Amino acid sequence: MLLTAVLTLTAPPALAAPAAGTRPGNATPGVHSGATAAGAVGSSVQRSASAGPPSAAPARYTVTLLTGDRVTTSADGAQLSVTPAAGRAGIRFTSLRSGDRRLVLPEDARPLVTAGLLDRRLFDVTELVRAGYDDARSPALRLLVTRRGADPAAGLTGPGLRTTARVPHAGAGAVTVTKSAAPAAWAAIRAQRSQLARIRLDTATAVASAPEGTATSGGASGPGSTATSGGAATPAETHTLTVRHVGPDGRASGVAETMVLDLTGEVRAVLSSTGGASSAELPRGTYVLVADVVDFGDTDSTWHRLVQPELVLDRDATVTVDARRSAPVRTSVPRPDARTALVDLGFERRDGERPGFALSLATDGFDGLYAGQIGGDVDATQMTGYLASTWGVPGPRGDFADTPYTYGLLDTRPGGFFTGFERTVDERDLGAVDTRLVAQVPGRPATKAHFATAPGVTGTLAALLPFRLPARTTHLLDAGDTQWSGAFGENVPGPGGLPTEVTALGQGYRSYRAGHRYTDRWNAAVFGPMFDFAGHAGRRGDTVWFGVPMYSDQDSHRGGSLTDTASTLLYRDGVLLARSGAGNLEAEVPPGPGTFRVEKRTTRPSFSDLSTRVDSVWTFRSDTTGEEGESFPLWAVRYAPPVDDHNRVRHGRVTVLPVTVMSQPGARVGAVRELTVEVSGDGGRTWRRAHLVPSGGAGHRAVVATPSGAASLSLRAVLVDTDGNRLEQTIVDAYRYAPERRTGQEEP
C-alpha cells in the first residue's frame, strides 16, 4: 500500500502553519515546520510566552531522493513527510532527527550507504535543501561518480542518468539524475553497483545559497559525521566495541546492521554483519545502539529492530544482538475492514537538558515487525519508546481514498524500547471526531492527517490520506495524555502525479476524552489573517519580525497558500525600512520609539477563486524593548458566512454576515473605537458600507443589501482602537454565491 506520511518532530502547543509564499518558479520564498503542504509555505513558529522572532524560515520544501522517493520538509524540520516513488510501495524507511538535521534512509539504500558506495548526504534532507536540490529549484540531482577500473571518470549510463562531464581532479564523472525518472535511475545504479566505487552529492554546481531562513547546522556535523560523543572524556581515549549479530535461527546472521549513536544522535559507527561480528574503535562515552536484523531491500523480509538504550563504553565491550530476544509488534482494531496505512516504531532519547534525538522505523503494516530491547532501562526522563499507527479503509487502489473513518493510535514505553507489543483496541477508549472537508475549488482532491504527541514523545509519523472534496470522515483517536494535531491540504497534481498542496491548514494540539464525540470542519471560507499565539509579529531590542498567516479558514485552522504574488513592506515614520518578496520579514530598525506601518499583500487567482487578494495594513507604535520582547498590537477581522460544502452561500436580498475582531495574543491593545465593514459584488471595484449590529463580546453582524448579480462577495474593513492602532484589511472574493435558482428549479 502507498505510504505517505507526515512527521512532526517538535511538540509546540499549536501546529506551526503555512503562510503566503511564492508561485513555483518565481522568486525564492523568503523569511517554522509551518505546516505547509508540499509546495506551500509556512507562516510562523509557535512561540513561548516571551515574544521573539521566528527561529527558522516559514517555507516548506520537497526533495526527491536518489531512489525517487519524495520527502517534504518545513524549513525548520518541524514537519516531514515521506512518499515512496511509483513501484516502491511497501518500502520501509529509517528516519533520524539529530539537532536540525533530518535523515530519511530507504531500506534498500542502507547497505550501499554503509558500504561507503553512497554519500550519506544524498539522504540528508537538510543538506539537500541547503545545497539547492529541493524540487522547486532543481529538476535533477547532480552526482560525482567514481567507477572502478581504469577509467574512474567514465560516469554512468541508463534511464534517467546522463553523464555531463569528466572531473579528473575529483577522479569522477559528473552525472545528472532526472528526478522524474529517479526510480529507473536508481534501479540502474543498483544494477551497476559492482562497477562503482563511490557516488557523492555534487554541491559545487548546486544552487549556491539556501532559501532564506532554511535551517542548517552551520557545519559539517550531522548524521554520520536527512562529532564528540555525549559524555566523552577525551578523544584520545578509545575502546573497541564488538557487535555480534544472531539471527532468529540462533546462528550468526549475515543480514544485520547496528548503528552506534552518541546522545546527540550522531551516527558514530555502522557495524554490518560479516560472519556475524563487526568491531569499531570509539571514544570513551555513552552510546545508544540501534540494531536491525533484516534482509534490506526485501520488503517481505521480517524486520527485527533491537535497541540498547545505553551503552557506557569505558572499556572494550562486546554486545550480542540476538533476534530471538525480539517479539512481534501487533495492534488490532475492532472494525474488520480497517487496515494499516502506516506503522511508526521508534524512540526518543534525551541527554539531560539537551534535546537528544529521535529515530524510528516506518512501514505500512505490522506483518513481520519485531521489536526488542538489549540491556536495561534508563530513567523515564531520558528515553521513551513509542508505537504509532494510522488506519483506514483501503480504496480500490489501496490508497485509502475517501476512507469513511480512520484510527489514530499511540502507545508509549517510558524508560526504554519495546520487547514485543500487543494491543487490542476498544473504541470506548477513543475520542471520535466527525469531520467535514469543504471544497474550495470544485474537483480538487485533498489530504488529511492527524499526528500525535504524548509525554516523552514530541512527534510521530502519520499517514496523509487522500479525499475527493467535499468529503466527510470520522477520526477515532487515542484519548487521555495523547494529544493530536490535524493537517489538511487542498491539492493539485504535482511532478510525477504526486499531490502539491495549494492551501495548507494546521490545527493546534489537543486531547480528546474517551467515549466522547466531537465535530470539526476544514477549508471553509472566509480565508484570511488570524492570530493564534503571541509572537506572529513583534520586536526584541531593535529586531522586528513579521509572519502573520494570511489564509486561515473560518474555523481558525492556521493556514497558508501558494500565491502568485506576496510582499511585506515595513515603514517607520513614513520611511521604508525593509521589504520582503514573500509573506514574512525580519529586519533591524533604528532604536527608539516610532510609528510603524506594515503592509502585507498577497494574490492567488491562479490557485483559487476564493480570497484571490488579501491585503492587510497595520499601523502602530513601538519602542526599543528589552530581552523579553513584545508582540505588536495588531488586529484582524474575521468573517463566518454560512457556507455549504462547496463554500457557497445562497443568494438573498439581504446579507447578514457574522463578524468578529481579534488581536494578537500577548499584545497591549486598546478597546475597539471604530470598526467599519464594506462589501463589494464586483471584485473590489465598487464598495458599499454595511450596518454593524453588536452581537456580544467581540462579535458583530454586518447587514447590507446583497449586490445584485454578484458571483462572489468581497470584504473590506477598517479598525481603530483607543490606543491609535489601526488595521485596513481587504479580502477580494471572500466567498461565492450559489447560482440563483429559477422558479421550480431544484437545488443542485
C-alpha positions, 0 to 999 in steps of 0.5 A: 500500500502507498505510504505517505506520511507526515512527521512532526518532530517538535511538540509546540502547543499549536501546529506551526502553519503555512503562510503566503509564499511564492508561485513555483518558479518565481522568486525564492520564498523568503523569511517554522515546520509551518505546516505547509503542504508540499509546495506551500509555505509556512507562516510562523513558529509557535512561540513561548510566552516571551515574544521573539522572532521566528527561529527558522524560515516559514517555507516548506520544501520537497526533495526527491531522493536518489531512489525517487522517493519524495520527502517534504520538509518545513524549513525548520524540520518541524514537519516531514513527510515521506512518499515512496516513488511509483513501484516502491510501495511497501518500502520501509524507511529509517528516519533520524532527527539529530539537532536540525538535521533530518535523515530519511534512509530507504531500506534498500539504500542502507547497505550501499550507504554503509558500504561507503558506495553512497554519500550519506548526504544524498539522504540528508534532507537538510543538506539537500535543501541547503545545497539547492536540490529541493524540487522547486529549484532543481529538476535533477540531482547532480552526482560525482561518480567514481567507477572502478577500473581504469577509467574512474571518470567514465560516469554512468549510463541508463534511464534517467542518468546522463553523464555531463562531464569528466572531473579528473581532479575529483577522479569522477564523472559528473552525472545528472539524475532526472528526478522524474525518472529517479526510480529507473535511475536508481534501479540502474545504479543498483544494477551497476553497483559492482562497477562503482566505487563511490557516488557523492552529492555534487554541491559545487554546481548546486544552487549556491545559497539556501532559501532564506531562513532554511535551517542548517547546522552551520557545519559539517556535523550531522548524521554520520559525521536527512562529532564528540560523543555525549559524555566523552572524556577525551578523544584520545581515549578509545575502546573497541566495541564488538557487535555480534549479530544472531539471527532468529535461527540462533546462528550468526546472521549475515543480514544485520546492521547496528548503528552506534549513536552518541546522545546527540544522535550522531551516527558514530559507527555502522557495524554490518554483519560479516560472519556475524561480528563487526568491531569499531574503535570509539571514544570513551562515552555513552552510546545508544545502539540501534540494531536491525536484523533484516534482509534490506531491500526485501520488503517481505523480509521480517524486520527485527529492530533491537535497541540498547538504550545505553551503552557506557563504553569505558572499556572494550565491550562486546554486545550480542544482538540476538533476534530471538530476544525480539517479539512481534509488534501487533495492534488490532482494531475492532472494525474488520475492514480497517487496515494499516496505512502506516506503522511508526516504531521508534524512540526518543532519547534525551541527554539531560537538558539537551534535546537528544534525538529521535529515530524510528522505523516506518512501514505500512503494516505490522506483518513481520515487525519485531521489536526488542530491547538489549540491556536495561532501562534508563530513567523515564526522563531520558528515553521513551519508546513509542508505537504509532499507527494510522488506519483506514479503509483501503480504496480500490487502489489501496490508497485509502481514498475517501476512507469513511473513518480512520484510527489514530493510535499511540502507545508509549514505553517510558524508560526504554524500547519495546520487547514485543507489543500487543494491543487490542483496541476498544473504541470506548477508549477513543475520542471520535471526531466527525469531520467535514472537508469543504471544497474550495475549488470544485474537483480538487482532491485533498489530504488529511492527517492527524499526528500525535504527541504524548509525554516523552514523545514530541512527534510521530509519523502519520499517514496523509490520506487522500479525499475527493472534496467535499468529503466527510470522515470520522477520526477515532483517536487515542484519548487521555495524555495523547494529544493530536494535531490535524493537517489538511491540504487542498491539492493539485497534481504535482511532478510525477502525479504526486499531490502539491498542496495549494492551501495548507491548514494546521490545527493546534494540539489537543486531547480528546476524552474517551467515549466522547464525540466531537465535530470539526470542519476544514477549508471553509471560507472566509480565508484570511489573517488570524492570530493564534499565539503571541509572537506572529509579529513583534520586536526584541531590542531593535529586531522586528519580525513579521509572519502573520498567516494570511489564509486561515479558514473560518474555523481558525485552522492556521493556514497558508497558500501558494500565491502568485504574488506576496510582499511585506513592506515595513515603514517607520515614520513614513520611511521604508525600512525593509521589504520582503518578496514573500509573506514574512520579514525580519529586519533591524530598525533604528532604536527608539520609539516610532510609528510603524506601518506594515503592509502585507499583500498577497494574490492567488487567482491562479490557485483559487477563486476564493480570497484571490487578494488579501491585503492587510495594513497595520499601523502602530507604535513601538519602542526599543524593548528589552530581552523579553520582547513584545508582540505588536498590537495588531488586529484582524477581522474575521468573517463566518458566512454560512457556507455549504460544502462547496463554500457557497452561500445562497443568494438573498436580498439581504446579507447578514454576515457574522463578524468578529475582531481579534488581536494578537495574543500577548499584545497591549491593545486598546478597546475597539473605537471604530470598526467599519465593514464594506462589501463589494459584488464586483471584485473590489471595484465598487464598495458599499458600507454595511450596518454593524449590529453588536452581537456580544463580546467581540462579535458583530453582524454586518447587514447590507443589501446583497449586490445584485448579480454578484458571483462572489462577495468581497470584504473590506474593513477598517479598525481603530482602537483607543490606543491609535492602532489601526488595521485596513484589511481587504479580502477580494472574493471572500466567498461565492454565491450559489447560482440563483435558482429559477422558479421550480428549479431544484437545488443542485 
